[in-house]
Amino acid sequence: MWLIVGLGNPGERYARTRHNIGFRSVETLAERHGLTFRQQRANSQLAEGIIHGQRVVLVKPQTYMNLSGQAVSALRNWYKIDPARELLVIYDDLDLPFARVRIRERGSAGTHNGMRSIVAQLGTTEFPRLRIGIGQPPGKMDAADYVLSRFTPEEEAVLPDVLARVADAVEVVLRDGLITAMNRYNPL
């Protein structure tokens, strides 16, 4: 079974912000496979189902970004998963150019507060993650303000293709494994 967690902040105020691209990614995946977020557990919205023969639980933590680890840790315990083999976290990354996708088996949390919370709560960096580039803030704009800002109209026009590519990448992880997905979707 796979726990696929899209990071974001709950509420309409944050729905279309850069920081919520993780939420939008799991929503795209759910829509593609006819799954709906109708369950609540561990302060998260869940959509359960089967994708490419794998049981999946798509997750949108409702803890706000900086406390994402509380929800992920509780769900790990509830479903009794091994994070190194059955967890995939999808989130925004300031250090990647807009629309770039990068998959990793493990790694540090970097400057991302949601990932810092997950690493702290799980007590490990040994879990797969899919990062989606949102680019750097323009000029001297504060990073916190930037991640909570909306995409430009030009970026929003490209976003459906980006979200489809993320969903494709998750499907490859489920069907063919993490290494195959990394080889196919990570830029050289």
VOGU-3710 file (C-alpha; in Angstrom, 3 decimals, decimal comma):
1> mwlivglgnp> 0,000/0,000/0,000  1,147/3,536/-0,767  0,454/6,670/1,245  0,698/9,529/-1,268  0,726/12,858/0,554  0,266/16,186/-1,196  1,373/19,090/0,976  -0,586/22,310/1,246  -2,663/24,492/3,521  -6,393/23,975/4,116
11> geryartrhn> -9,014/26,546/3,196  -10,085/28,549/0,182  -7,643/31,343/1,041  -4,697/29,066/0,145  -6,293/26,864/-2,516  -4,628/28,421/-5,574  -1,279/29,370/-4,002  2,124/28,022/-4,960  2,452/26,256/-1,601  -0,652/24,174/-2,420
21> igfrsvetla> 0,642/22,508/-5,566  0,939/19,277/-3,554  -2,800/19,373/-2,794  -3,557/20,091/-6,441  -1,353/17,171/-7,505  -3,180/14,575/-5,418  -6,512/16,106/-6,485  -5,483/15,626/-10,135  -4,484/12,026/-9,448  -7,779/11,376/-7,615
31> erhgltfrqq> -9,819/12,863/-10,439  -7,944/10,825/-13,044  -8,749/7,589/-11,193  -12,275/8,378/-10,008  -11,308/8,698/-6,341  -12,862/11,251/-3,996  -11,654/12,865/-0,788  -14,530/11,768/1,410  -12,764/10,316/4,448  -11,229/12,128/7,420
41> ransqlaegi> -8,513/10,620/9,600  -5,513/12,000/11,497  -6,527/15,571/10,679  -6,348/14,785/6,941  -8,677/14,409/3,986  -8,258/10,981/2,384  -9,156/9,339/-0,920  -8,619/5,575/-1,003  -8,532/3,300/-4,011  -6,475/1,252/-6,431
51> ihgqrvvlvk> -4,123/2,748/-9,021  -2,258/0,402/-11,361  -2,927/-2,539/-9,078  -1,581/-0,763/-5,983  -3,731/0,156/-3,002  -3,283/3,892/-2,416  -4,383/6,455/0,109  -4,168/9,990/-1,262  -3,716/12,487/1,561  -4,250/16,214/2,048
61> pqtymnlsgq> -3,128/17,068/5,614  -5,347/19,715/7,216  -2,758/20,688/9,843  -1,342/23,618/7,880  1,991/23,194/6,198  4,293/23,669/9,187  2,640/20,821/11,117  2,287/18,336/8,230  4,416/15,799/10,087  1,731/15,320/12,741
71> avsalrnwyk> -0,739/14,051/10,131  1,819/11,982/8,204  3,159/10,316/11,364  -0,340/9,459/12,604  -1,257/7,994/9,199  1,974/5,999/9,064  1,018/4,453/12,402  -2,626/3,891/11,422  -1,805/2,169/8,123  1,399/0,566/9,448
81> idparellvi> 3,450/1,544/6,412  7,212/1,598/5,956  8,006/5,190/4,882  11,061/4,088/2,878  8,903/1,863/0,652  5,302/3,051/0,961  5,278/6,833/1,382  5,515/9,468/-1,346  5,358/13,157/-0,416  4,574/15,714/-3,140
91> yddldlpfar> 5,432/19,356/-2,495  6,539/22,708/-3,906  10,209/23,623/-4,249  11,633/27,142/-4,518  14,994/25,814/-5,693  13,627/24,224/-8,870  12,581/26,276/-11,885  8,835/26,572/-12,377  7,248/23,343/-13,691  10,363/21,197/-13,183
101> vrirergsag> 9,654/17,831/-11,539  12,238/15,942/-9,502  11,829/12,587/-7,747  14,166/11,387/-5,010  14,358/8,242/-2,870  15,408/10,220/0,193  17,058/13,465/1,206  17,077/16,404/3,548  14,069/18,598/4,162  15,963/21,630/2,904
111> thngmrsiva> 14,211/24,882/3,744  10,674/23,492/3,315  8,837/23,712/6,636  6,326/21,008/5,760  9,125/18,586/4,981  11,009/19,621/8,121  7,917/18,735/10,142  7,578/15,341/8,424  11,251/14,477/8,909  11,068/15,501/12,586
121> qlgttefprl> 7,897/13,487/13,247  9,004/10,379/11,329  12,554/10,590/12,653  13,992/9,818/9,213  14,809/11,341/5,828  14,506/7,891/4,233  11,283/8,269/2,253  10,529/9,117/-1,391  9,489/12,578/-2,425  8,401/14,347/-5,597
131> rigigqppgk> 9,256/18,029/-5,757  7,582/20,469/-8,126  9,436/23,638/-9,032  7,733/26,926/-8,301  10,792/29,074/-9,027  12,381/31,833/-7,003  10,620/34,945/-5,688  11,008/37,966/-7,952  13,279/40,780/-6,808  13,490/41,100/-3,050
141> mdaadyvlsr> 10,132/39,450/-2,336  10,102/37,429/0,884  10,051/33,648/0,283  7,134/33,154/2,723  5,064/35,742/0,845  6,030/34,184/-2,475  4,958/30,616/-1,618  1,613/31,957/-0,367  1,069/33,959/-3,565  -0,924/32,777/-6,536
151> ftpeeeavlp> 0,605/31,659/-9,793  0,749/34,236/-12,568  -1,870/33,872/-15,324  0,878/32,554/-17,629  1,952/29,953/-15,052  -1,663/29,004/-14,296  -2,167/28,334/-18,032  0,714/25,790/-17,962  -0,259/24,240/-14,620  -2,687/21,609/-15,996
161> dvlarvadav> 0,185/20,132/-18,021  2,483/20,223/-14,977  -0,122/18,498/-12,789  -0,724/15,883/-15,488  3,028/15,198/-15,642  3,128/14,809/-11,850  0,209/12,359/-11,998  1,995/10,470/-14,790  5,152/10,293/-12,663  3,238/8,953/-9,642
171> evvlrdglit> 1,643/6,308/-11,855  5,104/5,237/-13,054  6,251/4,958/-9,424  3,261/2,733/-8,661  3,488/0,634/-11,813  7,222/0,414/-12,541  8,989/1,577/-9,378  10,800/4,604/-8,076  14,042/4,109/-10,038  12,189/3,922/-13,360
181> amnrynpl> 10,241/7,071/-12,483  13,436/8,888/-11,488  15,115/7,892/-14,762  12,116/9,057/-16,782  11,192/12,309/-15,025  14,337/13,743/-13,475  16,145/16,234/-15,685  19,727/15,485/-16,606
//
